[in-house]
Amino acid sequence: MFAAAPDFVIEAGSHHYSSIPLWITLVPMLAGIGIYLLKDLWETARKVCTLVTSFAALVGVILLFPFALTGTVNYDLIDFMQMGLFFEVDLIGWIFAFLITTVWFLATLFSFAYMDLEHNRRRYYSFFTFTLGATLGVVLAGDFFTLFLFFELMTLSSFVLVIHEQDVESMRAGILYLYLGIFGGLSLLFAILMLFGATGSVEIVPALELLGGQRTAIYVFFLIGFGIKAGLVPLHIWLPQAHPVAPSPASALLSGILIKSGAYGILRVTLILFSSPDQAGAADISYLFIIGNALMWIGIVTMLAGAVMALLQSNMKRILAYSSVSQIGYIATALGVATFLGIEGGMGFAGAVYHVINHAFFKAGLFMMVGTVYMYTHELEIFRLGGMLKKMPLVAITFLVAAFGIAGIPGFNGYPSKTLIHDSLLIAYRDYGLFSLDLAEKIFVLTSALTICYFIKLFRRVFLGPVPEKLDVSYHLPLSVKAVLSSFALVIIGIGLFPNLILERVLVPAAEMLNYEGYAMDHLYHFHFFEWHPLEAMLIVIVLAAVIYIPGAYRRWFDWKPPWWLSVYALLYRPVTHRLMEVTCRAGVFVDSSVDTAYNRSGSAAKTWCTYVGSLDSKLDDLYEKSGKTARKLADRSTDMDSKLDQFYEKSGDMARKLADRSTDMDSALNEAYRKTGEAAKKLAEQTSDADRKLDNVYNKAGQKARSQMEKRLSEKKDRSEGFDPVKWTTKNLSFDTLLLFLVLGIVLFVIFYYGRTN
């Protein structure tokens, strides 16, 4: 579809990897925290930061459109909280994200004029911006764990917007909103844990075959969790309480956007999780028919009850709040039809998503238009208003356009989505022929007529008739308010005049991603909204509305205030809560008495045990005392012995030290004696060596003389008769020279031996 992907997207087939989903959720949340922490930030700077953040989120979502149209955009933070944080943007998620950012941007512009007359603006802009990021995180989540985290953040941050006024009424509504939000969050958590236990995963993928016997419980918990936020009857009671007390821009987002997060969750669970990746078996088809039929009837009851309650209200915001309940019923009905029709439920799916788009624009616009009236008149009761058409003509015109849109008048945006939902009911009745489907279609037509009735009542009371005296002043709307209200009116008219543009460019590709086929899908291509058949159905609705409204207004049926005991709270919540409290109290009394009995028994046993332990402790004390005395005596004796040993060691140490000193002195004296003896021996050796040399000279000379004399004598006696034997010497033959030689040799040996010992 395009030649090359931008640098911020990595393509891998139909999967595109980008960090944009992370940033368009994280940046608004960080900006909201920053606005709250920077207390000294100028008011203009807060407004600029809020506006830039919402616009940047819108731009980021628009950049994702071509990639979501051809596949998915993914981004993962695997190490987050051990479970990971996963983002996956397909075409369905992109549609919701685009609605959120577009309406939020327009609500931001409207807030500038509205909040200038309010207090706690820093807190408002902070949580207003933070909630944008949390809400985007819900529809961009890639698994149920990530969706659950952002869903809870959205609940907690929007709670601060509900209690903005901080009066008794707003605090009561905020507490109810918070309690139901927490209960819904716990229901979602139970469903996610059961899903993980059954499949080993929390991914948003077809898994009907893997859910086993737990699938009904999983679906019920998911439906409760998302149904509370969506406002399905009888889980809707927070809407009429929260919308009137919240600032009008916040009411517009609560009704136009936040309840769509509940519808988004129901869509994901019903049409994706509770589907089969392959062709479903007969048992699964039968099961899907059951849950689809149940969801359809929950939607039918919701749309009818919401319309009736809206018709009987006199508070402008409360009328619009019950109207939101009714319109959510249309969406739930379409999703139920799409579920039990299976692969031929494309028209129900397209009608549900189309109505999500349309409701976001006309309901957010209606709340801002009503908010504009309240901003200048400070009145929400329609009986105290009137003639605003003369004072605020732009508001009256745009309000009429939005009312035509929500009523489904041809040429305005509610008409194509209601036509698709109505046709899906007709297709279901044609395929199954059930009386319940025929009855559902009749209730659908009746509810559409009642919708026209309560908007006629609202428009007449607020914009027509005389102007109350105290309100008969000039009103000058800021440019931002005029631009926002005109933008909503133009979008409503544009979608109504060109209904096939969104249907063929966005909704049909989204239905193809869910593998819808058959007659319904063939009929969606080039759907003819302005043929006689859909126009005839709308004409019947208009005639029926006139039949209901004219006698009702004449006889003042719509001014009737139903008694309190007819309310859902009196019929359902009060008995259930009282019964729950009764059961809880009885269980508490039983547990308390059981605990008291256990404490008494355990106390007596503990007392006996303590007595035994006390006697044992006293015996041990006696033993410790006796052994302590013995040990003390032994320690005293050891101390005495130690002191005596210390004295002995001290004395012996002194003696050893003295002996060592004497040994040192003796050693030094011996060393001196050895030194002197060595020097004397050295001198004696030198003298002996000189004497030996001299004696050697004398011996040589004497030997030569004696040899010559001996030779002479031998020669003289040679001739004697018996001859002479020189070997036979005796002591007589020894001369003085020989004795002297032996004496010198002895002295030399003694000197050598003595010198060797000393060295």
ABEGO torsion letter per residue (X at the ends): XBABBBAABBBBEABBBBAAAAAAAAAAAAAAAAAAABAABBAAAAAAAAAAAAAAAAAAAAAAAAAAAAEBBBBBBAABGGAEBBBBBBAAAAAAAAAAAAAAAAAAAAAAAAAAABBGAAAAAAAAAAAAAAAAAAAABABAAAAAAAAAAAAAAAAAAAAAAGBAAAAAAAAAAAAAAAAAAAAAAAAAAAAAAAAGBABBBBAAAAAEAAAAAAAAAAAAAAAAAAGBOAAAAAAAAAAAABBAAAAAAAAAAAAAAAAAAAAAAAAAABBBABBBBAAAAAAAAAAAAAAAAAAAAAAAAAAAAAAABABAAAAAAAAAAAAAAAAAAAAAAAAAAEAAAAAAAAAAAAAAAAAAAAAAAAAAAAAAAAAAAGBABAAABEGAAAABAAAAAAAAAAAAAAAGBBGBAAAAAAAAAAAAAAAAAAAAGBAAAAAAAAAAAAAAAAAAAAAAAAAAAAABEBBBAAABBBBBBBAAAAAAAAAAAAAAAAAAABAAAAAAAAAAAAAAAAGBBEAAAAAABGBBAABAAAAAAAAAAAAAAAAAAAAAAAAGAAABBBBAAABAAAAAAAAAAAAAAAAAAAAAAAAAAAAAAAAAAAAAAAAAAAAAAAAAAAAAAAAAAAAAAAAAAAAAAAAAAAAAAAAAAAAAAAAAAAAAAAAAAAAAAAAAAAAAAAAAAAAAAAAAAAAAAAAAAAAAAAAAAAAAAAAAAAAAAAABAAEBBAABBBAAABBAAAAAAAAAAAAAAAAAAAAAAAX
